Structures are given as structure tokens and as C-alpha cells.
């Protein structure tokens, strides 16, 4: 990792300042929802709104970055997010459910840009072999975000502007976001990427690109990682609260989960090098199935904790592998539209998972949520097997 470019290190450094909104909203969004609305079908809507903000802004974010550059887009998004975080705190203080939902949606637009940090990191690399390491390094910055995000509930007391501790948590988030914007403004080196390399032919249509089986594996890996993770993670604080666990226990479980999402990045590049992408995807699927098995053992704090730890590790393996596979399907001139299509699809399913979390939890219960999650994991496992066989087939024929 020592040979990675400066931007990779900087983008990892800025993660706790710009990514904490995700961890905070997942932790508090559903809980705040239960206090601001009596409709149990809508209690997770603030979390869903955040993810919809990501999903619906993926294509605009890609176009803005293409026109104005990655750096300008990242700085502007973090600055706007800072202002909206203060407005979210005000909405909570005023007990405005729809105001908070609206702010959550706009905060999600910032995460559409944060999601592109990993592409900025690999575009800074001179050698494609460094891509898994660059992706892993950027994701490592999420460890601090995992701790800081939920901890804003306690840190908010130092910016004691409002009476509500939840509102003050979002004020503290606003302070972090503006610090992140300043780090990007003064530290990030602008990317100079040729839109069409000499070796590139004319850019292909998106339809042509997505016909490649490896595209569907790359997309499916990231999609499954996020959809299952959002479905179970969003419901966890609510399920724990329903079964008598206090908010500090829920905070600990969510913090541990998000750390488990990013900490394996220390080793993921090593695993990819020695095991290969296909094998690591299979391992990620098996770890997620282990999460489901553990979750079905009961409702103790440790049962939730172990299930969410396994969920985080499985997410990491699937997401890093999916991101590492994606550059194999496009040329430099095609990168923005393929990256945007990938991220839009992932976040659309992530939004569905988070919205469905509250509905399924309150209507069917935690156990059924776990059982339903088996199906997308099984589909990915099968897709991985089929694509792996197809990729190996030409090699077998030439022997």
C-alpha cells in the first residue's frame, strides 16, 4: 500500500468526516422515525430517503464529475451536506417528520459522491494491479466513520444548540462535513484522465457493455452486498429496541457492524491476490449465510452482535470484489456511464431493502427477515459459479 497514490490516502483520511452521515442515519433514522410518526410502515423512511438520495443522484453526480472534475464535485457535495445536516437537526427539534425525511434525502446525495471515491482512487493508480489495494485503502477510512457516526449522539452534547440530543447529533455531523470539505479542497490533487485513450475504439453502447456476463457478476456482487446489508442493518436497532435492549447496546452493535464492514479491507487485497475474485465472492456468500444462521439463534445482544459482524465481513468481500471486477468490463471512455449504472442499481436495491425492513419486521418478525435474505445470496452464489465456469472454458479448450 505504500506505493499507492496520494489521492488514495487522502480519500481514506476524509472518510470519517463525509461518511459518518450513513452510520448516523442508519443508527438513529428508524428510532427518530418512531418518535416523529405513528405509522409503523414509515418509521424507516428516513433511512430509505437517505438511500434514495444516493440512488437518484448517481447519474447527475457522474455527469457533474465528468464536466467539472472529481475534486470540485466532492468539495461542493460535502459543503452542501454540512448545511443540510444543520437543517436536519432543526427539523428534528421542530418534530417535523417530513422535514427530517427531506433532509435525509438530500444528505444521501452527498453519499452518491462518497461512493465515487473508490473510482477516483483507482483512477489515480498507474497500474491496474493496484486497484484492489486502492479500493481497500479508501474503504478502511470507513472504520473511523463507523465509530464516529453513531458516537455523534454523545458528541452532540458539545454543540448543545437544541433541546433534542438527536437534533444536536446532526449539528455535530454538520461540523464534520465542513471539515471534510476543507480537507478535500486543500489536499486532493485534481485527476487528469484522458476521456478516450489512444488504444480505445469508439465507446460502446451501454446495452453492449451489460451483455457481458462478468458485468452481471460485478453488479450482482455489489447489489447483494448492499441489499442484504441494508435490509438487516436497518431493522437491527428497531428489533433490539422491540426485544428490550437499550439504545447504547444498539449503538454498540451498529458501530461494531460498520467496523466489520471496513476493517477486512486490511486483508481483502491480499485475499484477492491469493484466492482470486471468484473464490472470495463464494466465501463472502458463505459468511452472509453464517450471519443468517447466527441471527436465528435468538435475541440476545451477542446474537445480534455476531450476526451483524458476519454481515459486515460478508459485505466487504462482496463489495470489494464487485468493484474490482467492474473495470474489466469498460474502457476509459465508458467509465462514467458504467460506474453510474452500477451504483444506481445497487442503491436502488439498497433503498428497497431499507424500506422493506420496517414493513417486514413489524409484520413478519426478525426471523422471517433472515430467512428471506437467503434467496439473493443463493442467486449470487450460483451466478458466480456460472460466470467462473464460462471464464475458464476458453482456457480449457486450448489445452
KETOR-254330 format. One record per residue (C-alpha): x, y, z; residue in three letters. Coordinates in steps of 0.25 Angstrom, whole numbers, plus 5000, padded with zeros to 4 digits. Example, Ala and Ser with C-alpha at 12.3 -4.5 7.8 and 13.67 -1.06 7.14 Angstrom:
KETOR-254330
[site [5049,4982,5031],'Ala']
[site [5055,4996,5029],'Ser']
//
This chain:
KETOR-254330
[site [5000,5000,5000],'Unk']
[site [5012,5009,5002],'Unk']
[site [5013,5011,4986],'Unk']
[site [4998,5016,4985],'Unk']
[site [4996,5030,4980],'Unk']
[site [4994,5042,4989],'Unk']
[site [4979,5043,4986],'Unk']
[site [4976,5029,4991],'Unk']
[site [4982,5032,5005],'Unk']
[site [4974,5046,5005],'Unk']
[site [4961,5040,5001],'Unk']
[site [4963,5029,5012],'Unk']
[site [4966,5040,5022],'Unk']
[site [4954,5049,5019],'Unk']
[site [4944,5037,5020],'Unk']
[site [4940,5039,5035],'Unk']
[site [4937,5053,5032],'Unk']
[site [4928,5051,5020],'Unk']
[site [4923,5036,5022],'Unk']
[site [4918,5038,5037],'Unk']
[site [4905,5042,5031],'Unk']
[site [4902,5028,5027],'Unk']
[site [4905,5021,5040],'Unk']
[site [4898,5032,5048],'Unk']
[site [4885,5031,5039],'Unk']
[site [4885,5016,5040],'Unk']
[site [4886,5016,5055],'Unk']
[site [4876,5028,5058],'Unk']
[site [4868,5029,5046],'Unk']
[site [4858,5018,5050],'Unk']
[site [4858,5022,5064],'Unk']
[site [4855,5036,5061],'Unk']
[site [4844,5032,5051],'Unk']
[site [4837,5024,5063],'Unk']
[site [4837,5037,5071],'Unk']
[site [4832,5046,5059],'Unk']
[site [4821,5037,5053],'Unk']
[site [4811,5027,5058],'Unk']
[site [4811,5020,5045],'Unk']
[site [4820,5008,5047],'Unk']
[site [4821,5005,5032],'Unk']
[site [4828,5019,5030],'Unk']
[site [4838,5018,5042],'Unk']
[site [4850,5014,5034],'Unk']
[site [4846,5024,5023],'Unk']
[site [4857,5034,5027],'Unk']
[site [4867,5023,5025],'Unk']
[site [4861,5019,5011],'Unk']
[site [4861,5034,5008],'Unk']
[site [4876,5035,5010],'Unk']
[site [4878,5023,5001],'Unk']
[site [4868,5028,4990],'Unk']
[site [4876,5041,4991],'Unk']
[site [4888,5033,4987],'Unk']
[site [4881,5025,4976],'Unk']
[site [4875,5037,4969],'Unk']
[site [4887,5045,4969],'Unk']
[site [4897,5035,4964],'Unk']
[site [4895,5039,4949],'Unk']
[site [4895,5054,4952],'Unk']
[site [4907,5052,4961],'Unk']
[site [4914,5045,4950],'Unk']
[site [4911,5056,4940],'Unk']
[site [4915,5067,4949],'Unk']
[site [4929,5060,4952],'Unk']
[site [4931,5058,4937],'Unk']
[site [4928,5072,4934],'Unk']
[site [4935,5079,4946],'Unk']
[site [4944,5069,4951],'Unk']
[site [4944,5059,4963],'Unk']
[site [4950,5069,4973],'Unk']
[site [4941,5081,4970],'Unk']
[site [4929,5071,4971],'Unk']
[site [4934,5065,4984],'Unk']
[site [4936,5078,4991],'Unk']
[site [4923,5084,4987],'Unk']
[site [4915,5072,4991],'Unk']
[site [4922,5072,5005],'Unk']
[site [4919,5087,5007],'Unk']
[site [4904,5085,5003],'Unk']
[site [4903,5073,5012],'Unk']
[site [4908,5081,5024],'Unk']
[site [4897,5092,5023],'Unk']
[site [4886,5081,5021],'Unk']
[site [4891,5074,5034],'Unk']
[site [4888,5086,5042],'Unk']
[site [4875,5087,5035],'Unk']
[site [4872,5073,5039],'Unk']
[site [4875,5076,5053],'Unk']
[site [4865,5087,5053],'Unk']
[site [4854,5078,5047],'Unk']
[site [4856,5068,5058],'Unk']
[site [4855,5079,5068],'Unk']
[site [4842,5084,5062],'Unk']
[site [4837,5070,5062],'Unk']
[site [4835,5070,5046],'Unk']
[site [4836,5056,5041],'Unk']
[site [4835,5060,5027],'Unk']
[site [4845,5071,5029],'Unk']
[site [4855,5061,5034],'Unk']
[site [4851,5051,5023],'Unk']
[site [4854,5062,5013],'Unk']
[site [4868,5066,5019],'Unk']
[site [4871,5051,5019],'Unk']
[site [4869,5050,5005],'Unk']
[site [4878,5062,5002],'Unk']
[site [4889,5056,5011],'Unk']
[site [4888,5044,5002],'Unk']
[site [4892,5052,4990],'Unk']
[site [4906,5054,4997],'Unk']
[site [4907,5039,4999],'Unk']
[site [4906,5038,4984],'Unk']
[site [4919,5045,4982],'Unk']
[site [4926,5038,4994],'Unk']
[site [4922,5025,4987],'Unk']
[site [4930,5030,4975],'Unk']
[site [4943,5032,4984],'Unk']
[site [4947,5018,4981],'Unk']
[site [4947,5020,4966],'Unk']
[site [4955,5033,4968],'Unk']
[site [4965,5025,4976],'Unk']
[site [4967,5014,4965],'Unk']
[site [4967,5025,4954],'Unk']
[site [4979,5031,4962],'Unk']
[site [4987,5018,4960],'Unk']
[site [4997,5016,4949],'Unk']
[site [4995,5000,4950],'Unk']
[site [4982,4993,4949],'Unk']
[site [4988,4982,4959],'Unk']
[site [4988,4993,4970],'Unk']
[site [4973,4995,4968],'Unk']
[site [4969,4985,4980],'Unk']
[site [4979,4991,4989],'Unk']
[site [4974,5005,4986],'Unk']
[site [4959,5001,4988],'Unk']
[site [4962,4994,5001],'Unk']
[site [4970,5007,5006],'Unk']
[site [4958,5016,5003],'Unk']
[site [4949,5007,5010],'Unk']
[site [4958,5006,5022],'Unk']
[site [4955,5020,5025],'Unk']
[site [4941,5015,5028],'Unk']
[site [4945,5009,5041],'Unk']
[site [4946,5023,5047],'Unk']
[site [4933,5027,5041],'Unk']
[site [4927,5014,5047],'Unk']
[site [4931,5019,5061],'Unk']
[site [4929,5034,5059],'Unk']
[site [4915,5033,5053],'Unk']
[site [4907,5027,5064],'Unk']
[site [4916,5034,5074],'Unk']
[site [4911,5047,5069],'Unk']
[site [4899,5044,5078],'Unk']
[site [4908,5046,5090],'Unk']
[site [4917,5057,5083],'Unk']
[site [4905,5065,5080],'Unk']
[site [4905,5070,5095],'Unk']
[site [4917,5079,5092],'Unk']
[site [4909,5087,5081],'Unk']
[site [4897,5088,5090],'Unk']
[site [4889,5096,5081],'Unk']
[site [4875,5089,5082],'Unk']
[site [4868,5082,5094],'Unk']
[site [4867,5069,5086],'Unk']
[site [4880,5060,5087],'Unk']
[site [4876,5055,5073],'Unk']
[site [4876,5069,5067],'Unk']
[site [4889,5072,5073],'Unk']
[site [4895,5059,5067],'Unk']
[site [4892,5065,5053],'Unk']
[site [4898,5078,5057],'Unk']
[site [4911,5071,5060],'Unk']
[site [4910,5064,5047],'Unk']
[site [4910,5077,5040],'Unk']
[site [4923,5081,5047],'Unk']
[site [4929,5069,5042],'Unk']
[site [4924,5071,5028],'Unk']
[site [4930,5085,5026],'Unk']
[site [4944,5079,5032],'Unk']
[site [4943,5069,5021],'Unk']
[site [4941,5079,5010],'Unk']
[site [4953,5087,5015],'Unk']
[site [4962,5075,5015],'Unk']
[site [4957,5071,5000],'Unk']
[site [4959,5086,4996],'Unk']
[site [4973,5088,5000],'Unk']
[site [4978,5073,5000],'Unk']
[site [4973,5066,4988],'Unk']
[site [4980,5066,4975],'Unk']
[site [4971,5068,4962],'Unk']
[site [4970,5056,4953],'Unk']
[site [4975,5057,4939],'Unk']
[site [4969,5045,4932],'Unk']
[site [4968,5044,4917],'Unk']
[site [4954,5042,4913],'Unk']
[site [4958,5034,4901],'Unk']
[site [4971,5027,4901],'Unk']
[site [4979,5024,4888],'Unk']
[site [4976,5009,4890],'Unk']
[site [4961,5011,4891],'Unk']
[site [4952,5009,4880],'Unk']
[site [4939,5017,4879],'Unk']
[site [4931,5016,4892],'Unk']
[site [4921,5005,4892],'Unk']
[site [4906,5006,4896],'Unk']
[site [4902,5002,4910],'Unk']
[site [4894,4991,4904],'Unk']
[site [4906,4985,4898],'Unk']
[site [4914,4986,4911],'Unk']
[site [4904,4980,4920],'Unk']
[site [4902,4968,4911],'Unk']
[site [4916,4963,4917],'Unk']
[site [4913,4952,4928],'Unk']
[site [4925,4958,4936],'Unk']
[site [4917,4971,4937],'Unk']
[site [4905,4964,4944],'Unk']
[site [4914,4957,4954],'Unk']
[site [4921,4970,4957],'Unk']
[site [4907,4977,4959],'Unk']
[site [4901,4965,4966],'Unk']
[site [4912,4964,4976],'Unk']
[site [4911,4979,4980],'Unk']
[site [4896,4979,4979],'Unk']
[site [4895,4966,4988],'Unk']
[site [4905,4972,4998],'Unk']
[site [4897,4985,4999],'Unk']
[site [4882,4980,4998],'Unk']
[site [4884,4969,5009],'Unk']
[site [4893,4978,5018],'Unk']
[site [4882,4990,5017],'Unk']
[site [4871,4980,5020],'Unk']
[site [4876,4974,5032],'Unk']
[site [4885,4986,5038],'Unk']
[site [4873,4996,5037],'Unk']
[site [4864,4987,5045],'Unk']
[site [4874,4983,5055],'Unk']
[site [4873,4995,5065],'Unk']
[site [4857,4994,5064],'Unk']
[site [4858,4979,5066],'Unk']
[site [4867,4981,5078],'Unk']
[site [4858,4992,5084],'Unk']
[site [4846,4983,5082],'Unk']
[site [4853,4972,5090],'Unk']
[site [4856,4981,5102],'Unk']
[site [4871,4985,5098],'Unk']
[site [4874,5000,5101],'Unk']
[site [4880,5009,5091],'Unk']
[site [4894,5008,5096],'Unk']
[site [4894,4994,5093],'Unk']
[site [4888,4996,5079],'Unk']
[site [4899,5007,5077],'Unk']
[site [4910,4997,5080],'Unk']
[site [4904,4987,5071],'Unk']
[site [4903,4996,5059],'Unk']
[site [4917,5002,5062],'Unk']
[site [4923,4988,5062],'Unk']
[site [4916,4985,5049],'Unk']
[site [4921,4996,5042],'Unk']
[site [4935,4994,5047],'Unk']
[site [4933,4980,5042],'Unk']
[site [4929,4985,5028],'Unk']
[site [4942,4993,5026],'Unk']
[site [4953,4986,5035],'Unk']
[site [4955,4974,5026],'Unk']
[site [4960,4984,5015],'Unk']
[site [4973,4982,5022],'Unk']
[site [4974,4968,5016],'Unk']
[site [4964,4968,5005],'Unk']
[site [4974,4971,4994],'Unk']
[site [4983,4960,4999],'Unk']
[site [4972,4950,4999],'Unk']
[site [4968,4954,4985],'Unk']
[site [4983,4952,4980],'Unk']
[site [4984,4939,4986],'Unk']
[site [4970,4933,4985],'Unk']
[site [4964,4940,4973],'Unk']
[site [4952,4949,4972],'Unk']
[site [4942,4937,4969],'Unk']
[site [4946,4929,4981],'Unk']
[site [4945,4941,4990],'Unk']
[site [4931,4944,4985],'Unk']
[site [4928,4930,4989],'Unk']
[site [4934,4932,5003],'Unk']
[site [4926,4945,5004],'Unk']
[site [4913,4938,5001],'Unk']
[site [4916,4927,5011],'Unk']
[site [4919,4937,5022],'Unk']
[site [4906,4944,5020],'Unk']
[site [4899,4931,5021],'Unk']
[site [4906,4929,5034],'Unk']
[site [4901,4943,5038],'Unk']
[site [4887,4938,5036],'Unk']
[site [4889,4925,5044],'Unk']
[site [4895,4932,5056],'Unk']
[site [4883,4942,5055],'Unk']
[site [4873,4931,5056],'Unk']
[site [4879,4926,5069],'Unk']
[site [4872,4937,5078],'Unk']
[site [4870,4951,5082],'Unk']
[site [4881,4953,5092],'Unk']
[site [4891,4965,5090],'Unk']
[site [4902,4956,5086],'Unk']
[site [4893,4949,5076],'Unk']
[site [4891,4962,5069],'Unk']
[site [4905,4966,5070],'Unk']
[site [4911,4953,5064],'Unk']
[site [4901,4953,5053],'Unk']
[site [4904,4968,5049],'Unk']
[site [4919,4965,5050],'Unk']
[site [4918,4954,5040],'Unk']
[site [4909,4962,5031],'Unk']
[site [4919,4973,5031],'Unk']
[site [4930,4964,5027],'Unk']
[site [4922,4957,5016],'Unk']
[site [4918,4971,5011],'Unk']
[site [4933,4975,5010],'Unk']
[site [4937,4963,5002],'Unk']
[site [4925,4964,4992],'Unk']
[site [4926,4979,4990],'Unk']
[site [4941,4980,4988],'Unk']
[site [4941,4968,4978],'Unk']
[site [4929,4974,4971],'Unk']
[site [4937,4988,4970],'Unk']
[site [4950,4981,4965],'Unk']
[site [4942,4973,4954],'Unk']
[site [4935,4985,4949],'Unk']
[site [4947,4992,4942],'Unk']
[site [4949,4979,4934],'Unk']
[site [4936,4982,4926],'Unk']
[site [4938,4996,4922],'Unk']
[site [4949,5005,4915],'Unk']
[site [4953,5019,4920],'Unk']
[site [4943,5026,4911],'Unk']
[site [4932,5018,4916],'Unk']
[site [4935,5018,4931],'Unk']
[site [4925,5029,4936],'Unk']
[site [4913,5023,4930],'Unk']
[site [4916,5009,4934],'Unk']
[site [4920,5013,4948],'Unk']
[site [4907,5021,4949],'Unk']
[site [4899,5009,4945],'Unk']
[site [4905,5000,4955],'Unk']
[site [4904,5010,4966],'Unk']
[site [4889,5013,4963],'Unk']
[site [4885,4999,4962],'Unk']
[site [4892,4996,4975],'Unk']
[site [4886,5007,4983],'Unk']
[site [4872,5005,4977],'Unk']
[site [4872,4991,4983],'Unk']
[site [4878,4996,4996],'Unk']
[site [4867,5006,4997],'Unk']
[site [4857,4995,4995],'Unk']
[site [4864,4987,5006],'Unk']
[site [4863,4998,5016],'Unk']
[site [4849,5002,5013],'Unk']
[site [4844,4987,5013],'Unk']
[site [4852,4985,5026],'Unk']
[site [4842,4993,5035],'Unk']
[site [4830,4987,5028],'Unk']
[site [4835,4972,5029],'Unk']
[site [4840,4974,5043],'Unk']
[site [4827,4979,5049],'Unk']
[site [4818,4970,5040],'Unk']
[site [4826,4957,5040],'Unk']
[site [4837,4958,5050],'Unk']
[site [4852,4957,5051],'Unk']
[site [4853,4942,5047],'Unk']
[site [4846,4944,5034],'Unk']
[site [4855,4955,5030],'Unk']
[site [4867,4946,5032],'Unk']
[site [4860,4935,5024],'Unk']
[site [4856,4944,5012],'Unk']
[site [4871,4949,5012],'Unk']
[site [4875,4935,5007],'Unk']
[site [4870,4936,4993],'Unk']
[site [4878,4947,4988],'Unk']
[site [4891,4941,4994],'Unk']
[site [4888,4928,4987],'Unk']
[site [4885,4934,4974],'Unk']
[site [4899,4942,4974],'Unk']
[site [4906,4929,4978],'Unk']
[site [4900,4922,4966],'Unk']
[site [4903,4934,4957],'Unk']
[site [4918,4934,4962],'Unk']
[site [4919,4919,4959],'Unk']
[site [4913,4920,4945],'Unk']
[site [4922,4932,4941],'Unk']
[site [4934,4926,4947],'Unk']
[site [4932,4913,4938],'Unk']
[site [4930,4922,4926],'Unk']
[site [4943,4930,4928],'Unk']
[site [4950,4917,4930],'Unk']
[site [4944,4910,4918],'Unk']
[site [4953,4916,4907],'Unk']
[site [4965,4913,4915],'Unk']
[site [4961,4898,4916],'Unk']
[site [4958,4897,4901],'Unk']
[site [4972,4902,4897],'Unk']
[site [4979,4891,4906],'Unk']
//
